[in-house]
């Protein structure tokens, strides 16, 4: 009887040991990375976390790492591609090296306002397309959001097109940002966001292209005073996840991730639109200035940028096809 009891106890311990890893495997950690903080990207991460918890409870442990805590933008993207980071939210411009079609969202003159951006991104058929457009690169889009209009921050005022001559400008490393700056006589210099402040302070650069929520979140008014509203393009952000990791999750978790991502992007749309206005006021309240180009300079710039964009799109058949597809959706959802 004693031998039988010991055998029973031993069997129970073995079964318990085997069961423990199964319980652990039923839970997973999802790291959400971004280069920014206190902006619409960060807001999406927080709302997504809440939406996912409502659907799967503690089956997925979500950890948010804003403000480049997991590295520079290239390193975070690399982490998602390699599977060491599950999720990363960023302007589409930073994904162009992975799939050049992402640059279409930054085309000059594409959107009238944030509401139109939301209507286009949330068009049911087009939103399904966005989700899977980068699967060949191992990325799935689970969030697509309006971020902000593109502005230029400068140490000295840029009130005319002539003021861009010789300006060293931090841009996204995409043809649609670099080529227009070159056309204005400026020198585009792709830099990580974390490198911009010391570069401005040391005089290594004179200006940067960005959205106002980024400028206020990182208190750029302490290093440069002037912002010029170029009003020529819009920043669209997407949250990408590692597709192999996604496919390794149970079906109910996969469904919850997709549902939570879309629910979050719908919820933060108006927050993002309002945040642009709030950020403009914060800039002014902290001694910054917001400048405008003259109507004639704005018209000249828009025409120049549109011509450049057309050339860039036409150079790659896949990008051109994607651009025409996007234009069709934009036309179906007029802004204003």
Secondary structure, 3 states (H helix, E strand, C coil): CHHHHHHHHHHHHHHHHHHHHHHHHCCEEEEEEECCCCCHHHHHHHHHHHHHHHHHHHHEEEEEECCCCCCCHHHHHHHHHHCCCCEEEEEHHHHCCCCHHHHHHHCCCCCCCHHHHHHHHCCHHHHHHHHHCCHHHCEEEEEEEEEEEEEEEECCCCCCHHHHCCCEEEECCCHHHHHHHHHCCCEEEECCHHHHHHHHHHCCCCEEEECHHHHHHCCHHHCCCEEEEEEEEEEEEEEEEEHHHHHCCCHHHHHHHHHHHHHHHHHHHHHHHHHHHHHHHHHHHCCCEEEECCHHHHHHHHHHHHHHHHHHHHCCHHHHHHHHHHHHHHHHCCCC
